[in-house]
């Protein structure tokens, strides 16, 4: 037993592509994708992916090549998460700053599907550590960076995400977050693993989201802050039947003031409950007495002074968590995916002269 080594019968390279194969067999008749008036089943999606993959293979796309995808959250973008690695190439996510110089039109995506072979035999990676995707970080804390993921990594990350979020079989997932975004990214493969239904939206408003949730009985979605703000500030928004609180934060966003840890997310949650606050972000500002104090950057949808904002927080937070500084902006700086650039706001807060006077706050 001490000399037992991996062999083909007892060791099979992990790859998320098997999720699609299984979905076609186990959930073949279940709806896989809904986009406007278009509806596919998992068996249909599987065949479409095989056809498109065979067409890419005929175009001499091979392992190690880079295939970029520029698209909205449409069925083609979803399918390409499987199609490109099936054709034995690394599948990078979109990066509009990648500096593409020459582009030659070859065919539309639907041409690739129609002209392909549904009996195409894709090759499972010999090594599960082979690259499958090249994804870019969002650039929230610095410039976007390309991150290579292996078949094994995506397989494990997908199952981990499903377990972590307690996703059951046959969920209905609404795509508002870009399919290439690292937050919720694994759910492209995850929906295949659990036989879920992908509700795709090209562009959307808050009403489009409400309508999709109601029409398709959506059970799950991920949303960037800009989308969540859109929903929360919609004139058609209705209060939730049950109030639920989730509190998380990055360690670098925790503010240490007078030895007390302050979660920026908790302070931001209070700020967002103010009817005059449209956007809010809280970072640390240097303080000669406390070390750091909360500094709030706020954009408004009404009229309010810094004193109004601070007093509002005083009534709802311990004094040490109340922002000592409020900076108003017309709009908070964001990344291309709508995340607030806290690293930029930290630099602004640091550029302010340190507060010096002792305060009860």
N, C-alpha and C positions, 0 to 999 in steps of 0.2 A: 504493500500500500504506500510505502514511503517513496516509491519510484513511479507512482501513477502520474502520467503526463497527459496534456490535452491531445485528443485525437478527434477526427471528424465525427465519430459517433457521439462523443461526450462533450464536445466543445464546438459551439456554433457562433461565429462572429455576430455581435449585436449590431443591429441597424434599425432605425425607425421606419425604413421602407417596408418592413414586414407588417407594420401596423395596417398599411393599406391593403396588403394581400389578405390579411385576416379579416378586415372589415368587409371586403368583397365577398368573402365566404360566410361569415357569421352574421353580418348586417347588410347583406346584399340588397334587400328590398327596402331598406330604410333610407330616408332622405339624407343625403350628404351635404348638398349645397342648395341654397335658395338665393337667387339674385334677380330682382324684379319679377318677371314672369317666367324665368328659367328655373327649373328644378331638376336636379340630378339625384340618382340613388348611388349608394356606395359601389355597387357593381358597375354602374355606368361610369362613375369617376375613375375606377380602376382601369377600365378599358380605355378611357380617354388618355390617362397617364401613360399607359403602355404605348399607345399610338404616337403620342407626342414624343416620348422617349426614343422610339425607334426612328422617328424623323430626325431628331437631333443627332442620333448616332450616325445616320447617313450623311449628315453634314460634317462628319469627322470630328465631332465633339468627343474628346476622350479625357481620361483621368488626368487631372492636373490643369486642365483648361479653366479659364475664368469666364463664367456666364453671368452677366448682370441683368437684373430685372427692374424696369421702371414701370410701375403700374399702381393703380388704386387697389382697394380691397375687392377685387373681382375674382370670379372662379379661376381664371387663368393664373393669377398670382398664387392662389392656393395650390393648384395642381402642380405648378412648377417647383414647389417645395419637394415634391416626389419625382417629378419628371427629370430634372437636371441630374440629380445623383443616380437615377436609374440609367441614364445614358452614360454613366461612368465618368462624370466630371465633378469638380468641386463647384458648389453652388453658392456664390456670394450674394449677399443682400444688397439692395440699392444703396448707392452712395453718390449723390448728385455732384459732389465735389471731386470725383475721381479723375477728372480731366480726360474724358473721352474726346478724341480728335477726329477719327474717321469712322463713320457708320455706313454700312452698306445694307440696303434692304434686301432681304432674302424671301421672306414669306410672313404672312400673318400667323398668329398662334393657331387660329382655327384651321388654317391650311395644314399646319403640322399635324394636327389631330386627324383631319380627314384623310390625309395621304399616308398616315402611319399604319402600322401593323398591330392589331390587338393581340396577336399571339407572340409579340416580342418577348424574348427571354432575357430579362435583365440579370446581371451577374452580381451575386452577393459579394461584398468586399472580402477579400482573402484575410485582410487584417482589419479588425474593428477599430483600430487606431487611425485608419486612413481618413483624410479630411472629407467632410461632406458639405460644410458650409463655411463661408467667410462673412461673418456678421460684424457690423460696426456699432461701437458704443454710441450712446446718444449725445455725448459731449456736454453733459450737465456739469461735470467738474473740471473738464479740460477739453481739448480738441478730440473729435471722434477718432477711435483707433480700431483697426481691423483685427478681429479675433477669430482664429481658425478653430473650428469645432470638429471633432471626430464623430464617426458613426456611433461609437460607444457612448460618447458624452451626450449626444442628442437623445439617444435611446433612454439613458438613465435620467437625464434632466426631464424628459417628457413624463415618465412614470412618477418621478418625484413631485412634479407640479400637480399631477392629477391627485396624488395622495395628499399632498400638502393642503390643497384646496377642497378636498373631499368631493371631487367630481364623480358623480354616479354614472351608470350606463345611460346612454341615449340622452345626453343633455342637449339643450338648444343654445348655441353660443353666438352672440351678436358681435360682429367685427366692427368696432369703431377705432380701436387702436390699430395702427398699421401692422400688417402681418410680419413685417421685417423688424419690428421694434423688440428690443430685448425683454421688455416687460410683457409677459404673456406670449412671448414668441413660441414657446414649446407647444402651445395649444393648436398650432397648425397640424402637427403630428398627433397631438393628444386626442383631437376629435375623432381621428381615424381609430385610435386605440380603443375608444369606448363607444364607438358607433354614434357619435353626436351629429348634430345638424349645424352647419355653418351658415349663418345669415349674413350675406355680404351686402354692403352699402357702398356705392361709388362715392358720393358726397352726401352730407347729411346736415340736418338742423336738429334742434332739440325735439321738434314735433315728429321728425322722421324716426328718431330713436323711440319716442313714446309709442308711435304707431307700430313699429316693428316689434317692440316688446309685447304689445297687446295682440297683434295679429298672429305672431308666431309662438306666443307663450315662451318668450326667452327666459332661460334660467341662469345664464352666466354672461358676463361681459367684462372686459377690461377697458379702462378709459384714461386718457391723459388728463391732466388737470384742466386744460382748456375745455375739454369735452364735459367734464364733471361740472365746471362752472356754468357752461351753457345749459346743462340740465337744471342745475339748482336755481339759476336766475331766469328760467323760462317763465313767461306769464301763465303757461298752462301747467306748471308744476303743482303737484298735490303732495300733502304731507304723507309720510310713511305711516303705516298702521302701527309698526313696532320700531322703536328707536334702537339702533345698533351702533356701538362704538368700536372702532378698531384703531389702535394707537401703535404706530411703528415709527422708527426714525433711524437715520444713519448715525453712527458714532461720531462722525465728524460734524454733524449738525447739532449735537448735544452741546448746550451752552453751560459752562460751569461758572456760576456767580456766587461768590462768597462761600465756596465749598459745596453749594447745592447744584444738582444736575437739573437742567431745564430742557425739556423736550420741545424743540421748535415746532413740531407737529401739533402738540397740545395747545400751544399759544396760537398757532395759526387756525386751529379749529374754532377757538373762541372768536378770533377776528372775523372769520368767515360767517359767524352767526350774527354779526352786526349787519343790519339791513342796508347800510350805506357802503359796505366794503365789497368791492368787486373781486379783487385779487389781493393776496397777502403772502408774504414770505418773511420769516424771522431768522436772523443770523446774529452772531456774536459781535458786539462792539467793545473794543478795549476799554477798560476802566481801571484807573490807578488805585482805587480802593477795593472794589469787588473782584478785580481780575477781568471779568467780562460781564456785560449786561445785555439783555435782549434788545435788539434793534429791529423794528418792524418797517418793512417796505410795503406800502399800500397804494392800490389804485381804487378810486371811488366811483360809485354810481349815484352819488348824491353829494350833499354838502356836509362836511364834518371837519373839525379841527383836530390837531394832535391831542389837545386836552380832552376832547370828546372821546377819542379812541382809547386813550390811557385810562380815563375814568370808566369806560365800558369794561375794560379788562380788569380793573381793580375790583369791580363788583362780582367778577366771575373766577378770578384766579388768586392764588396766594401772592402776596406782595412781591416776593422775590422773582416771580415769573412774569410780572407785568413789564412790558417794554418801557424802557426809560427814554427811548428815542423813536420817533415816528417820522419816516421819510415818505412824502407823497410823490407818486409818479403817475403819468398819464397811463402808462402800461408797463408792466414788469417785463424785463428781458427774458426771452424764451429761446429754447433750441428749436430746430426745425420740426420736432415732434411735439412741441407745446409744453415741454418741461421748463420750469423757471430756472434760470441760470444762477443758482445760489453762489457759485464760485465768483461770479461777477459782482454780486451784491456784497459778498464778504470783503472783496477788495474795496468797494465803496465805503463800507462800514469802517474798515481799517484806516481809510484815508481821512476819516473824521478825527479830529483831535480827541484823545482819550478824555472821558469824563473824569473830573477830579473831586468834586464835592461829595461828601457823604450824603446818602439819601436813605429815607425809610423804605423806599420801594425795594 
